[in-house]
Amino acid sequence: MPLVLNSLKKAIAALNAILAKSNDAGFMRGLDEITQNAIKSGAIKHFEFTYELCWKFMKRRLSINISPTTAEGVTRRELFRLAAENRLIDDFEQWMRYHDAISQTSHIYESEIAEKVYLTAHDFVRDAKRLLEALEARND
């Protein structure tokens, strides 16, 4: 049963677009600090949303193609390990760093933490695209 990947494609595209806009130094310089922070906060929210879709699609892929109970009730660490073993992701440790970054945003807001998570989103979008490619290649 093939996965319908449209929501993941759209989420990755939206994250990529907002990161590209926030990386446009000329554009960002023309904005006041509040607007700059709002754009970065939007990028962080897109990161959070896309990350959630990624792990859910990993879980679905494993459940459909290995067994319905393979990813049932597993921790995120175990899920990422299974995804790496099944060649859905390249770097288990990097995905754990994404998980840690997302976890930080939900517990406390500090500008330093927000900046670190924002920077992490730039690495994440590359790996999210790779996951999407792996899912598309095996989507039968």
C-alpha positions as CSV (number, residue, x, y, z in Angstrom):
1,M,0.0,0.0,0.0
2,P,1.7,3.2,-1.1
3,L,2.0,6.2,1.2
4,V,0.4,9.5,0.1
5,L,3.3,11.8,0.6
6,N,1.7,15.1,-0.5
7,S,1.6,16.6,3.0
8,L,5.3,15.8,3.6
9,K,6.2,17.3,0.2
10,K,4.3,20.5,1.0
11,A,5.8,20.8,4.5
12,I,9.3,20.4,3.3
13,A,8.7,22.9,0.5
14,A,7.3,25.4,3.0
15,L,10.2,25.0,5.4
16,N,12.7,25.3,2.6
17,A,10.9,28.5,1.3
18,I,10.9,30.2,4.7
19,L,14.5,29.3,5.4
20,A,15.5,30.7,2.0
21,K,13.6,33.9,2.7
22,S,15.2,34.2,6.2
23,N,18.6,33.6,4.6
24,D,18.1,36.5,2.2
25,A,20.3,39.1,4.0
26,G,19.1,42.0,1.9
27,F,15.5,41.2,2.7
28,M,16.1,40.6,6.4
29,R,18.1,43.8,6.8
30,G,15.1,45.8,5.5
31,L,12.9,44.5,8.4
32,D,12.7,45.6,12.0
33,E,13.8,43.2,14.7
34,I,10.3,42.1,15.6
35,T,9.5,41.1,12.0
36,Q,12.9,39.3,11.7
37,N,12.1,37.4,14.9
38,A,8.6,36.5,13.6
39,I,10.1,35.1,10.4
40,K,12.6,33.0,12.4
41,S,9.8,31.9,14.7
42,G,7.8,30.8,11.6
43,A,10.8,28.8,10.4
44,I,11.0,27.1,13.8
45,K,7.3,26.2,13.7
46,H,7.7,24.9,10.1
47,F,10.6,22.8,11.4
48,E,8.5,21.4,14.3
49,F,5.6,20.6,11.9
50,T,7.8,19.0,9.3
51,Y,9.7,17.0,11.9
52,E,6.4,15.6,13.2
53,L,5.4,14.5,9.7
54,C,8.8,12.9,9.1
55,W,8.7,10.6,12.1
56,K,5.1,9.8,11.4
57,F,5.9,8.8,7.8
58,M,8.8,6.7,9.1
59,K,6.5,4.9,11.4
60,R,3.9,4.3,8.7
61,R,6.5,3.1,6.2
62,L,7.9,0.6,8.8
63,S,4.5,-0.5,9.9
64,I,3.2,-1.1,6.3
65,N,6.3,-2.7,4.9
66,I,7.8,-4.7,7.8
67,S,4.9,-5.4,10.1
68,P,2.1,-3.5,11.8
69,T,3.7,-3.8,15.2
70,T,7.3,-3.0,14.2
71,A,7.1,0.7,15.2
72,E,4.2,0.4,17.6
73,G,4.9,2.0,21.0
74,V,8.6,2.5,20.3
75,T,10.6,5.5,21.5
76,R,11.7,8.1,19.0
77,R,15.3,6.7,19.5
78,E,14.1,3.2,18.6
79,L,12.1,4.6,15.6
80,F,15.1,6.4,14.2
81,R,17.3,3.4,14.7
82,L,14.8,1.3,12.8
83,A,14.5,3.9,10.1
84,A,18.3,3.9,9.7
85,E,18.5,0.1,9.6
86,N,15.9,0.2,6.8
87,R,17.8,3.0,4.9
88,L,15.1,5.6,5.3
89,I,17.6,8.0,7.0
90,D,21.3,8.2,6.8
91,D,22.4,9.4,10.2
92,F,20.6,8.2,13.3
93,E,22.5,10.6,15.6
94,Q,21.6,13.6,13.5
95,W,17.9,12.7,13.8
96,M,18.3,12.5,17.5
97,R,19.8,16.0,17.5
98,Y,16.7,17.2,15.6
99,H,14.6,15.5,18.2
100,D,16.5,17.2,21.0
101,A,16.2,20.6,19.3
102,I,12.4,20.2,18.9
103,S,12.2,19.1,22.6
104,Q,13.9,22.3,23.7
105,T,11.4,24.6,22.0
106,S,8.4,23.0,23.7
107,H,9.7,23.5,27.3
108,I,11.3,26.9,27.5
109,Y,11.7,29.9,25.3
110,E,15.0,31.7,25.3
111,S,16.4,33.6,22.4
112,E,19.7,31.6,22.4
113,I,17.8,28.3,22.3
114,A,15.5,29.7,19.5
115,E,18.5,30.7,17.5
116,K,20.1,27.3,17.9
117,V,16.9,25.6,16.8
118,Y,16.6,27.9,13.9
119,L,20.1,27.0,12.7
120,T,19.3,23.3,13.2
121,A,16.3,23.7,10.9
122,H,18.8,24.4,8.1
123,D,20.4,21.0,8.5
124,F,17.1,19.3,9.0
125,V,15.5,20.4,5.7
126,R,18.3,18.7,3.8
127,D,17.7,15.4,5.7
128,A,13.9,15.7,5.4
129,K,14.4,15.9,1.7
130,R,16.5,12.8,1.8
131,L,13.8,11.0,3.8
132,L,11.2,12.0,1.3
133,E,13.4,10.7,-1.6
134,A,13.9,7.4,0.3
135,L,10.1,7.1,0.9
136,E,9.4,7.9,-2.8
137,A,11.9,5.3,-4.0
138,R,10.3,2.6,-1.9
139,N,6.7,3.7,-2.3
140,D,5.0,0.7,-3.8
